[in-house]
């Protein structure tokens, strides 16, 4: 099995969000779940993806955090197809990724990898009392929430809490109570919290800055999250801030010193795509046997 370390949603090494990518050759079977979990725990990245081409242009993908399997991971998907494109000469074009969140269309371009999100859904809009629980867990309160936006749970593959704040100063000073967010994530059955703020530019575009927290998955903070920004893109579109057929730019990871550039696009049918670049920083082989 070939293994790679990839910096996703960046065109610079050591920025963006790192993912482990493990490629399985045609003759290699998918390892036992326990083995994949051991590998993810050993690599210690927020996600490690295992990839096997099962038919021409169709790739089976499994995603593991250091503590367990998840259905989908955007930055690991971008990383995997970057490896396939740059290391295995996968040509530009459309491909299918078979995940536990569904079959997703992936478009490989020389400049970016684009991935479809599953259909956007607003799962739950928080009452003031519920929202206050989340703000308090970051040393904030409801006065830090913009009046025109409501915290809620949104999914484009994974359920995330979208937590708007008034400005970037508030975003940067938020300090997570890890134990409390784990309790709240379990209570509401979500992956984590995607905190964001917006600023209108002079040209009328919206600049969006984000932070993502998923301690229930063993990830205290993450530098770039494709699925969460897919959910945020759906939310901002439904609230009239994003337009169809325009490329949006979302910035994440600044507080961590790993700035990331995530791009999103909404087509005329409301289908959301997430895109970005990635850089391969290391490659090698896993030599351990499959049997645990």
C-alpha positions as CSV (number, residue, x, y, z in Angstrom):
1,X,0.0,0.0,0.0
2,X,1.3,3.4,-1.0
3,X,0.9,6.2,1.6
4,X,1.0,9.9,1.1
5,X,0.9,13.0,3.3
6,X,-1.0,15.8,1.5
7,X,-1.6,19.5,2.4
8,X,-5.2,20.2,1.1
9,X,-6.8,23.5,0.1
10,X,-3.5,25.2,-0.4
11,X,-0.9,25.6,-3.1
12,X,1.9,25.9,-0.5
13,X,3.6,23.1,1.4
14,X,2.9,23.1,5.2
15,X,-0.2,25.2,4.9
16,X,-3.8,24.0,4.5
17,X,-5.0,20.9,6.1
18,X,-3.0,17.7,6.2
19,X,-4.5,14.3,5.3
20,X,-3.2,10.8,5.0
21,X,-3.9,9.1,1.7
22,X,-3.5,5.3,1.3
23,X,-3.8,3.9,-2.2
24,X,-4.6,0.3,-2.7
25,X,-3.4,-1.4,-5.8
26,X,-5.6,-3.5,-8.0
27,X,-4.4,-6.8,-6.5
28,X,-4.7,-5.5,-2.9
29,X,-7.9,-6.1,-0.9
30,X,-9.4,-3.5,1.4
31,X,-7.9,-4.0,4.8
32,X,-9.8,-4.9,8.0
33,X,-11.5,-1.9,9.7
34,X,-9.2,-2.4,12.7
35,X,-6.1,-2.0,10.5
36,X,-7.3,1.2,8.9
37,X,-8.1,2.6,12.3
38,X,-4.7,1.7,13.5
39,X,-3.1,3.5,10.5
40,X,-5.2,6.6,11.0
41,X,-4.3,6.7,14.7
42,X,-0.6,6.3,13.9
43,X,-0.6,9.0,11.3
44,X,-2.6,11.3,13.7
45,X,-4.0,13.6,10.9
46,X,-7.6,14.7,11.3
47,X,-8.5,12.2,8.6
48,X,-6.9,9.5,6.6
49,X,-8.6,8.1,3.5
50,X,-8.2,4.6,2.0
51,X,-8.8,4.5,-1.8
52,X,-9.3,1.7,-4.2
53,X,-10.4,1.9,-7.8
54,X,-13.2,-0.7,-8.1
55,X,-14.1,-0.1,-11.7
56,X,-12.7,2.2,-14.3
57,X,-13.2,5.8,-13.0
58,X,-15.0,4.6,-9.9
59,X,-13.1,4.8,-6.5
60,X,-14.2,3.3,-3.2
61,X,-13.2,5.6,-0.3
62,X,-13.2,5.0,3.5
63,X,-12.3,7.8,5.9
64,X,-10.9,7.5,9.4
65,X,-10.1,10.0,12.1
66,X,-7.6,9.1,14.9
67,X,-10.6,7.8,16.9
68,X,-13.1,6.4,14.4
69,X,-14.6,6.1,11.0
70,X,-16.7,9.0,9.4
71,X,-18.9,8.9,6.3
72,X,-17.1,11.6,4.3
73,X,-14.2,14.1,4.4
74,X,-13.8,16.9,1.9
75,X,-10.1,17.7,2.4
76,X,-9.1,14.0,2.3
77,X,-11.1,13.6,-0.9
78,X,-9.4,16.6,-2.5
79,X,-6.1,15.1,-1.3
80,X,-6.8,11.6,-2.7
81,X,-7.6,12.8,-6.2
82,X,-4.6,15.1,-6.2
83,X,-2.5,12.1,-5.5
84,X,-4.2,10.1,-8.2
85,X,-3.8,13.0,-10.7
86,X,-0.2,13.8,-9.9
87,X,1.2,10.4,-9.0
88,X,-0.9,8.0,-11.0
89,X,-1.5,10.2,-14.1
90,X,-5.3,10.2,-13.6
91,X,-6.3,12.6,-16.5
92,X,-8.6,15.6,-16.2
93,X,-12.2,14.6,-16.2
94,X,-15.1,13.4,-14.1
95,X,-15.0,10.4,-11.7
96,X,-17.2,8.8,-9.1
97,X,-16.2,8.5,-5.4
98,X,-18.2,5.8,-3.6
99,X,-18.5,6.9,0.1
100,X,-20.7,6.1,3.0
101,X,-22.4,9.5,2.4
102,X,-23.3,8.4,-1.1
103,X,-21.7,8.4,-4.6
104,X,-20.1,11.8,-5.3
105,X,-19.1,13.3,-8.6
106,X,-15.4,14.4,-8.6
107,X,-14.0,16.7,-11.3
108,X,-10.2,16.7,-11.8
109,X,-8.7,19.8,-13.3
110,X,-5.0,20.8,-13.5
111,X,-5.6,23.8,-11.2
112,X,-8.2,22.4,-8.8
113,X,-10.1,19.3,-7.7
114,X,-13.9,19.8,-7.4
115,X,-16.3,17.5,-5.5
116,X,-20.0,17.4,-5.3
117,X,-21.7,17.8,-1.9
118,X,-24.8,15.8,-1.1
119,X,-28.0,17.8,-1.1
120,X,-28.0,20.6,1.4
121,X,-30.4,20.3,4.4
122,X,-31.1,22.5,7.4
123,X,-31.7,20.0,10.1
124,X,-32.4,22.1,13.1
125,X,-32.6,25.9,13.9
126,X,-31.5,26.6,17.5
127,X,-33.6,28.4,20.0
128,X,-31.9,31.3,21.8
129,X,-31.4,29.0,24.8
130,X,-29.9,26.2,22.7
131,X,-27.6,28.6,20.8
132,X,-26.4,30.2,24.0
133,X,-25.0,26.8,25.1
134,X,-22.7,26.8,22.1
135,X,-21.6,30.5,22.4
136,X,-20.9,30.1,26.1
137,X,-18.7,27.0,25.3
138,X,-16.4,29.4,23.4
139,X,-16.4,32.2,25.9
140,X,-19.0,34.1,23.9
141,X,-22.6,35.0,24.2
142,X,-25.6,35.8,22.0
143,X,-24.6,39.4,21.6
144,X,-21.7,38.1,19.5
145,X,-24.2,36.7,16.9
146,X,-25.2,38.9,14.0
147,X,-28.9,39.8,14.2
148,X,-29.6,38.7,10.6
149,X,-28.2,35.1,11.1
150,X,-29.4,32.2,13.2
151,X,-27.2,29.3,14.4
152,X,-28.4,26.0,13.1
153,X,-27.5,22.5,12.1
154,X,-26.9,22.1,8.4
155,X,-25.7,19.1,6.3
156,X,-24.2,18.5,2.9
157,X,-23.0,15.1,3.9
158,X,-22.2,15.5,7.6
159,X,-24.2,17.4,10.2
160,X,-22.4,20.5,11.4
161,X,-23.4,23.3,13.7
162,X,-23.0,26.6,11.9
163,X,-22.2,29.3,14.5
164,X,-22.1,32.9,13.1
165,X,-20.2,35.6,14.9
166,X,-20.2,39.4,14.3
167,X,-16.6,40.0,13.2
168,X,-13.1,38.5,12.8
169,X,-11.9,39.7,16.2
170,X,-14.6,37.7,17.9
171,X,-13.8,34.7,15.6
172,X,-10.1,34.8,16.6
173,X,-10.6,35.2,20.3
174,X,-13.1,32.3,20.7
175,X,-11.7,29.8,23.1
176,X,-13.2,26.3,23.1
177,X,-14.3,24.4,26.2
178,X,-13.5,21.0,24.7
179,X,-15.4,18.9,27.2
180,X,-18.5,21.1,26.8
181,X,-18.4,20.9,23.0
182,X,-18.1,17.1,23.1
183,X,-21.2,17.0,25.3
184,X,-23.1,19.3,23.0
185,X,-22.0,17.4,19.9
186,X,-23.2,14.2,21.4
187,X,-26.5,15.8,22.5
188,X,-27.3,17.1,19.0
189,X,-25.6,14.3,17.1
190,X,-23.3,16.5,15.1
191,X,-19.7,16.2,13.9
192,X,-18.7,19.6,15.3
193,X,-19.0,23.4,15.1
194,X,-18.2,25.6,12.1
195,X,-17.8,29.2,13.3
196,X,-17.7,31.9,10.7
197,X,-17.9,35.6,10.1
198,X,-18.6,37.6,6.9
199,X,-17.4,41.0,5.6
200,X,-18.6,42.7,2.4
201,X,-15.9,43.8,0.1
202,X,-15.9,47.1,-1.9
203,X,-16.7,45.2,-5.0
204,X,-19.8,43.7,-3.4
205,X,-18.3,40.2,-2.9
206,X,-18.5,38.5,0.6
207,X,-15.3,37.6,2.4
208,X,-15.9,34.6,4.7
209,X,-13.5,33.5,7.4
210,X,-14.1,30.3,9.3
211,X,-12.9,28.1,12.2
212,X,-13.8,24.5,12.6
213,X,-14.0,22.4,15.8
214,X,-14.7,18.7,16.0
215,X,-13.4,17.4,19.4
216,X,-16.0,14.6,19.5
217,X,-14.0,13.1,16.5
218,X,-10.7,13.8,18.2
219,X,-10.1,17.0,16.3
220,X,-9.8,20.1,18.5
221,X,-9.5,22.4,15.5
222,X,-9.1,21.8,11.8
223,X,-7.4,24.1,9.3
224,X,-9.7,23.3,6.3
225,X,-13.0,21.4,6.1
226,X,-14.7,20.7,2.8
227,X,-17.9,19.3,4.1
228,X,-18.4,22.0,6.6
229,X,-17.8,24.7,4.0
230,X,-20.3,22.9,1.8
231,X,-22.9,23.3,4.6
232,X,-21.9,26.9,5.0
233,X,-22.2,27.6,1.3
234,X,-25.8,26.1,1.3
235,X,-26.6,28.2,4.4
236,X,-25.3,31.5,2.9
237,X,-27.1,30.7,-0.4
238,X,-30.4,30.1,1.3
239,X,-29.9,33.3,3.3
240,X,-29.3,35.4,0.1
241,X,-25.5,36.0,0.6
242,X,-24.3,33.7,-2.2
243,X,-25.4,33.7,-5.8
244,X,-25.7,30.8,-8.2
245,X,-23.0,30.3,-10.9
246,X,-20.4,32.3,-9.0
247,X,-17.2,30.9,-7.4
248,X,-17.0,31.7,-3.7
249,X,-13.8,31.9,-1.6
250,X,-13.8,30.8,2.1
251,X,-10.7,31.2,4.3
252,X,-9.9,28.9,7.2
253,X,-7.0,27.9,9.4
254,X,-5.6,31.4,10.0
255,X,-5.5,31.2,13.8
256,X,-3.6,27.9,13.5
257,X,-1.0,29.4,11.3
258,X,-2.1,27.1,8.4
259,X,-4.2,29.4,6.1
260,X,-6.4,27.5,3.7
261,X,-8.3,28.5,0.6
262,X,-11.6,26.7,0.0
263,X,-13.7,27.4,-3.1
264,X,-17.4,26.7,-3.6
265,X,-19.8,26.9,-6.4
266,X,-23.6,26.6,-6.7
267,X,-25.0,25.6,-10.1
268,X,-28.4,26.6,-11.5
269,X,-30.1,23.6,-9.9
270,X,-28.7,24.4,-6.4
271,X,-26.0,21.7,-6.5
272,X,-23.1,22.6,-4.4
273,X,-19.4,21.9,-5.3
274,X,-16.3,22.4,-3.1
275,X,-12.9,22.8,-4.7
276,X,-9.3,23.5,-4.0
277,X,-5.7,22.7,-4.6
278,X,-3.4,20.4,-2.7
279,X,0.3,19.7,-2.3
280,X,1.9,16.3,-1.8
281,X,4.5,16.7,0.9
282,X,5.6,13.1,1.5
283,X,5.2,9.6,0.1
284,X,6.1,6.1,1.0
285,X,4.8,2.6,1.7
286,X,3.0,0.9,4.5
287,X,4.9,-2.3,5.3
288,X,2.8,-3.8,8.2
289,X,0.7,-6.9,7.4
290,X,-3.1,-6.5,7.1
291,X,-3.8,-9.0,9.8
292,X,-4.2,-7.4,13.3
